[in-house]
Amino acid sequence: MFTVGIITASDKGAQGQREDLSGPAIAGFIEKIGGNVIRKVVVPDEREAISSQLIAFCDVDQLDLVFTTGGTGFSKRDITPEATQDVIERVIPGFTDLIRVKSFESNPRAILSRAVAGIRKDTIIINLPGSPRGVIEALDIIGPSLIHGIEILKGSAAECASHHQ
């Protein structure tokens, strides 16, 4: 069992003008793979609001995994990657690189994502797209590696070598 927090970055969502569909999509996926969603919040597309929530989830709640959804595009209000970079201590390029490459196969616009992933203390943070379809596609791509990554970070992985055919 691992613990998860979800941050939806959306001005309209934070103002109650748009229903958050991506956060629940993430929660549904996490529950299917044995995770426990402890916290879900919707914050405006403000760098400080996002980074403060990331810090709280990592340092105070000590969650194993935090996902953000939204704010990874080219719009002037899309600052989730910058807010994430403000708080991570180590970068994990593999998750977001693979999401971009694999998603590009079905959606050429996926390459426009500026999403990042990294580690703060004992928490993995991953930026995901802002749409429910994009979220599920991304989680399907990285899902097989998530649990093992958490186990490595927590020190509970028996061995890193994989037995693939």
C-alpha positions, 0 to 999 in steps of 0.5 A: 500500500502506498499513499498518494496526493493529487493536486489539480491546477486550474483557475476555473476549478479553484473558483468552482466554475469547472468540475475537476475530472482529471483528479478523480481519474487519477484517484480511480487508477491509483485505487485499482493498483493498490494505492490509497489517495489521502489528499486531493485539492484544486488550486489556482494556476499560481506558482506559490499555491502549487509549490506550497501544496507540493511541500505540504504533501511531501513534508507534512503529510509525507505521502509516497507519491504526488500527482499534479494535473493541469498547467503543463502547456504553453499558456502564460498561466501554465506554471505547474512545471516551474512550481514543481522544479521549485520544490524537487531535490532530484529530477526523474526525467524518465517518467515524463519523457516516456509519457511524451514519446508514447503519447505522441504516437496517438496524439502529436500534440503530446510533445508540447507538454512541459511536464516534469517529475522528481523527488522531494525527500521521500516523495515522488512528484509527477506532473500529468496532463490536464485532461482525463483522457491524457491522465489515464493514458499517461498512467497506463504508460508509467504505471508498471514502474510506479510501485517499484520506484516507490519501493526503491525510494522507501528502501523496501525493494528487494532488488532492482534487477528485473526479470523480463523475457 
